[in-house]
């Protein structure tokens, strides 16, 4: 009796397991193909950025025989990467900090206070997510020109803030709304002012949502191209994407230097991504699904 | 009374910076787009009111319709490329697998990268002489298949669309994964108890449950593809002979290389309405199924 039951049990446990493992192999194969297609173009470029021009011509697929750094030196010098990095870091940080700060204050009043125009102002901000950036390029160029801001170090900061406030306010407001209603009461009893409450209670409590909007803003600002293309033509003020585009346009046949330049520009954003991957995914889903 | 007055002051003070920048640098430009669209203007001399003449001229230009057609290709490639691939991979990833995190990390990586970097990398991949694709074809003896991918009017659009799909699959993958995690476990267990196969469970239960998210993804996809600009600007500049020119690029070329600010604004306005129309249509078509 016992042995029969046991063998039956064995059969039961073995059979699904075998079926499962075949399925698993298929799943893993598919996922691996997907991962290779996703990552290989970038890897191919990074690997070949270390090869000499001759080696690249002969063998594109292997690892480099010796790691040649010449491409990097060439790219750094001809494309003025030092200047590009400096500009990108400054604009990206300034725009991100200002957007989050200004957006957080606005979100605080929109989410924690009831006043007549509350809903109207909120909807007005959210509407900004529908504005196609390219439809504003011409008037933006004229506006910036009339303000005398064309080709200055702060040119790009204003459009970047304006176009990322909607998503920033959207995420922060929905987060701050969820705090319990009486959170400010004891602080008011202690004699805290409105801005003090914002700074020492609401802001620290919003840390997860702040992380999300900081990351989103940083990625958008770091990669932005269209506004930079139209509003900046002084090489000394170019950002990284803009500088890369014109650099590649001038050195079409120097593949090594191009790939080295691209690899260098990848480092900050890839490092940022790998470091904060979990938060980024959270932020992207929160922002994208509803935005 | 005094306290209320002070609070109103604080509210205004808190919202002012955000409102000011947002109105000046996002709302004003989009409104000006409408204003400039009925003007004849080179950006420097006096404007003259021309009514709907710009729009008539746009509609009469075969190059505009060519850019609309190309834009529709990008929309179709994105909707039927990105969404199904992302959904398929998300369904595969939505189980207890080892290494799930790695696949997710690699899957999302292209989304974080700058479009300029992606465009330049893929330009190198498509390069007619030393590109990755042609090298690959030569190495397996398919020498005759090696083509000038971005230089051929028949192939360039396909090449561009493949890159577009590659860039954004990860975004929808993450959105779908987030939605799948919200499908309650009990529902799936109940289906399993009733003997439903995985195929049935997927099509009869999981997909209907995340249908709303799929629609949102389709809408995001359409809105995103209509904004395609950076990628094509860097990869082909709209060429060869306008074969990859999309609406935003047509607008850019007409405005900034021909200095027709009124005409370009008319195209901008059309882009704005075109995306609203498409999004409305998608809502209308899928709206019934959503209930």
Interface residues (C-beta under 8 A of the other chain):
Chain A: X24 X27 X28 X30 X31 X34 X35 X37 X38 X39 X41 X42 X44 X45 X56 X57 X60 X61 X102 X103 X105 X106 X108 X109 X110 X113 X115 X121 X125 X128 X130 X131 X132 X133 X134 X135 X136 X137 X138 X139 X140 X142 X143 X158 X159 X161 X162 X163 X165 X166 X169 X194 X195 X198 X219 X222 X223 X225 X226 X229 X230 X240 X241 X242 X244 X245 X248 X255 X258 X259 X262 X265 X266 X269 X270 X272 X273 X274 X277 X280 X281 X284 X285 X288 X289 X291
Chain B: X7 X8 X10 X11 X14 X15 X17 X18 X19 X21 X22 X24 X25 X26 X27 X28 X29 X30 X32 X33 X36 X43 X89 X92 X93 X97 X102 X103 X104 X105 X106 X107 X108 X109 X110 X111 X112 X113 X114 X115 X116 X117 X120 X121 X122 X123 X124 X125 X127 X130 X132 X135 X139 X166 X169 X170 X171 X174 X175 X177 X178 X179 X213 X216 X220 X226 X227 X229 X230 X233 X234 X248 X251 X252 X255 X256 X261 X264 X265 X268 X269 X271 X272 X275 X276
